[in-house]
């Protein structure tokens, strides 16, 4: 079976590996490359791939602020936490903030 160049909404969601519901949400909130022909949305396979490739993760951080490399590793789990072992907690072993604490998803 050959890949089609023009996709309907079901095929486009499948290409991106997301549910139809999630795809629709992104379609209406982002500047996704698409055309509405009659009552149906149509998508170029290549344009969708290029659109995903052009995105940057930092765009999803609160206020688009740049994140320093040391901040990315600030909230990583220690080997003890990763293995699910718990022991005495002192100031050095207090639970850390969630890695996504500073992220903001626009509605």
Phi and psi restraints in degrees (value plus and minus 20) as a CYANA .aco file:
   2 UNK   PHI    -105.2   -65.2
   2 UNK   PSI     132.1   172.1
   3 UNK   PHI     -98.4   -58.4
   3 UNK   PSI     114.7   154.7
   4 UNK   PHI    -102.1   -62.1
   4 UNK   PSI     126.1   166.1
   5 UNK   PHI    -100.9   -60.9
   5 UNK   PSI     -52.6   -12.6
   6 UNK   PHI    -130.0   -90.0
   6 UNK   PSI     107.2   147.2
   7 UNK   PHI    -136.0   -96.0
   7 UNK   PSI     129.9   169.9
   8 UNK   PHI    -107.0   -67.0
   8 UNK   PSI    -199.4  -159.4
   9 UNK   PHI     -84.8   -44.8
   9 UNK   PSI     -57.4   -17.4
  10 UNK   PHI     -83.6   -43.6
  10 UNK   PSI     -65.0   -25.0
  11 UNK   PHI     -88.2   -48.2
  11 UNK   PSI     -57.9   -17.9
  12 UNK   PHI     -86.4   -46.4
  12 UNK   PSI     -61.8   -21.8
  13 UNK   PHI     -82.9   -42.9
  13 UNK   PSI     -61.2   -21.2
  14 UNK   PHI     -84.4   -44.4
  14 UNK   PSI     -60.9   -20.9
  15 UNK   PHI     -78.0   -38.0
  15 UNK   PSI     -61.9   -21.9
  16 UNK   PHI    -103.8   -63.8
  16 UNK   PSI     -28.8    11.2
  17 UNK   PHI      53.1    93.1
  17 UNK   PSI      14.0    54.0
  18 UNK   PHI    -147.4  -107.4
  18 UNK   PSI     145.4   185.4
  19 UNK   PHI     -92.5   -52.5
  19 UNK   PSI     141.8   181.8
  20 UNK   PHI     -80.7   -40.7
  20 UNK   PSI     -60.8   -20.8
  21 UNK   PHI     -80.4   -40.4
  21 UNK   PSI     -67.7   -27.7
  22 UNK   PHI     -84.4   -44.4
  22 UNK   PSI     -63.0   -23.0
  23 UNK   PHI     -80.5   -40.5
  23 UNK   PSI     -64.9   -24.9
  24 UNK   PHI     -80.6   -40.6
  24 UNK   PSI     -61.2   -21.2
  25 UNK   PHI     -81.5   -41.5
  25 UNK   PSI     -66.9   -26.9
  26 UNK   PHI     -85.9   -45.9
  26 UNK   PSI     -60.1   -20.1
  27 UNK   PHI     -75.6   -35.6
  27 UNK   PSI     -60.5   -20.5
  28 UNK   PHI    -108.1   -68.1
  28 UNK   PSI     -34.0     6.0
  29 UNK   PHI    -127.5   -87.5
  29 UNK   PSI     -41.3    -1.3
  30 UNK   PHI    -131.9   -91.9
  30 UNK   PSI     152.5   192.5
  31 UNK   PHI    -114.3   -74.3
  31 UNK   PSI      43.3    83.3
  32 UNK   PHI     -97.1   -57.1
  32 UNK   PSI     118.8   158.8
  33 UNK   PHI     -91.5   -51.5
  33 UNK   PSI      96.1   136.1
  34 UNK   PHI    -181.8  -141.8
  34 UNK   PSI     141.8   181.8
  35 UNK   PHI    -153.5  -113.5
  35 UNK   PSI     119.9   159.9
  36 UNK   PHI    -121.6   -81.6
  36 UNK   PSI      97.8   137.8
  37 UNK   PHI    -134.4   -94.4
  37 UNK   PSI      90.9   130.9
  38 UNK   PHI      46.2    86.2
  38 UNK   PSI    -141.8  -101.8
  39 UNK   PHI    -121.7   -81.7
  39 UNK   PSI     -18.3    21.7
  40 UNK   PHI    -134.1   -94.1
  40 UNK   PSI     122.3   162.3
  41 UNK   PHI    -105.2   -65.2
  41 UNK   PSI     120.6   160.6
  42 UNK   PHI    -146.7  -106.7
  42 UNK   PSI     124.4   164.4
  43 UNK   PHI    -154.9  -114.9
  43 UNK   PSI     118.8   158.8
  44 UNK   PHI    -104.8   -64.8
  44 UNK   PSI     106.7   146.7
  45 UNK   PHI     -73.8   -33.8
  45 UNK   PSI     -70.2   -30.2
  46 UNK   PHI     -82.8   -42.8
  46 UNK   PSI     -62.2   -22.2
  47 UNK   PHI     -84.2   -44.2
  47 UNK   PSI     -58.4   -18.4
  48 UNK   PHI     -86.3   -46.3
  48 UNK   PSI     -63.6   -23.6
  49 UNK   PHI     -82.6   -42.6
  49 UNK   PSI     -63.8   -23.8
  50 UNK   PHI     -84.9   -44.9
  50 UNK   PSI     -59.1   -19.1
  51 UNK   PHI     -83.5   -43.5
  51 UNK   PSI     -64.8   -24.8
  52 UNK   PHI     -84.0   -44.0
  52 UNK   PSI     -63.0   -23.0
  53 UNK   PHI     -86.1   -46.1
  53 UNK   PSI     -44.6    -4.6
  54 UNK   PHI    -104.8   -64.8
  54 UNK   PSI     -32.0     8.0
  55 UNK   PHI     -91.6   -51.6
  55 UNK   PSI     134.3   174.3
  56 UNK   PHI    -147.7  -107.7
  56 UNK   PSI     112.0   152.0
  57 UNK   PHI     -78.0   -38.0
  57 UNK   PSI     -55.5   -15.5
  58 UNK   PHI     -82.8   -42.8
  58 UNK   PSI     -39.8     0.2
  59 UNK   PHI     -85.8   -45.8
  59 UNK   PSI     -36.1     3.9
  60 UNK   PHI    -119.1   -79.1
  60 UNK   PSI     -21.1    18.9
  61 UNK   PHI     -99.0   -59.0
  61 UNK   PSI     131.7   171.7
  62 UNK   PHI     -71.5   -31.5
  62 UNK   PSI     109.8   149.8
  63 UNK   PHI      39.2    79.2
  63 UNK   PSI      -6.6    33.4
  64 UNK   PHI      43.9    83.9
  64 UNK   PSI      -2.2    37.8
  65 UNK   PHI     -86.2   -46.2
  65 UNK   PSI     125.6   165.6
  66 UNK   PHI     -93.7   -53.7
  66 UNK   PSI     125.6   165.6
  67 UNK   PHI    -132.2   -92.2
  67 UNK   PSI     108.3   148.3
  68 UNK   PHI     -92.9   -52.9
  68 UNK   PSI     134.4   174.4
  69 UNK   PHI     -78.0   -38.0
  69 UNK   PSI     -58.9   -18.9
  70 UNK   PHI     -87.7   -47.7
  70 UNK   PSI     -47.7    -7.7
  71 UNK   PHI     -91.4   -51.4
  71 UNK   PSI     -52.0   -12.0
  72 UNK   PHI     -83.6   -43.6
  72 UNK   PSI     -52.0   -12.0
  73 UNK   PHI    -118.5   -78.5
  73 UNK   PSI     -23.9    16.1
  74 UNK   PHI     -79.7   -39.7
  74 UNK   PSI     -55.3   -15.3
  75 UNK   PHI    -126.0   -86.0
  75 UNK   PSI      -2.4    37.6
  76 UNK   PHI     -91.5   -51.5
  76 UNK   PSI     129.1   169.1
  77 UNK   PHI     -94.5   -54.5
  77 UNK   PSI     125.5   165.5
  78 UNK   PHI     -96.8   -56.8
  78 UNK   PSI     141.3   181.3
  79 UNK   PHI     -74.8   -34.8
  79 UNK   PSI     -55.4   -15.4
  80 UNK   PHI     -83.3   -43.3
  80 UNK   PSI     -63.4   -23.4
  81 UNK   PHI     -88.7   -48.7
  81 UNK   PSI     -57.0   -17.0
  82 UNK   PHI     -83.9   -43.9
  82 UNK   PSI     -56.3   -16.3
  83 UNK   PHI    -102.2   -62.2
  83 UNK   PSI     -20.7    19.3
  84 UNK   PHI      58.1    98.1
  84 UNK   PSI     -11.3    28.7
  85 UNK   PHI    -101.0   -61.0
  85 UNK   PSI     116.7   156.7
  86 UNK   PHI    -141.9  -101.9
  86 UNK   PSI     130.8   170.8
  87 UNK   PHI    -168.4  -128.4
  87 UNK   PSI    -178.3  -138.3
  88 UNK   PHI     -83.0   -43.0
  88 UNK   PSI     122.8   162.8
  89 UNK   PHI    -129.7   -89.7
  89 UNK   PSI     107.3   147.3
  90 UNK   PHI    -137.6   -97.6
  90 UNK   PSI    -196.0  -156.0
  91 UNK   PHI     -76.5   -36.5
  91 UNK   PSI     -54.2   -14.2
  92 UNK   PHI     -94.2   -54.2
  92 UNK   PSI     -40.3    -0.3
  93 UNK   PHI    -130.9   -90.9
  93 UNK   PSI      -2.7    37.3
  94 UNK   PHI     -81.9   -41.9
  94 UNK   PSI     125.8   165.8
  95 UNK   PHI     -77.9   -37.9
  95 UNK   PSI     118.7   158.7
  96 UNK   PHI    -112.4   -72.4
  96 UNK   PSI     143.0   183.0
  97 UNK   PHI     -84.6   -44.6
  97 UNK   PSI     135.5   175.5
  98 UNK   PHI     -82.2   -42.2
  98 UNK   PSI     125.3   165.3
  99 UNK   PHI     -80.5   -40.5
  99 UNK   PSI     -48.5    -8.5
 100 UNK   PHI    -116.6   -76.6
 100 UNK   PSI      -8.3    31.7
 101 UNK   PHI     -76.2   -36.2
 101 UNK   PSI     -56.6   -16.6
 102 UNK   PHI    -110.7   -70.7
 102 UNK   PSI     -18.3    21.7
 103 UNK   PHI    -103.0   -63.0
 103 UNK   PSI     128.8   168.8
 104 UNK   PHI    -154.7  -114.7
 104 UNK   PSI     107.1   147.1
 105 UNK   PHI    -123.6   -83.6
 105 UNK   PSI     102.4   142.4
 106 UNK   PHI     -95.4   -55.4
 106 UNK   PSI     121.5   161.5
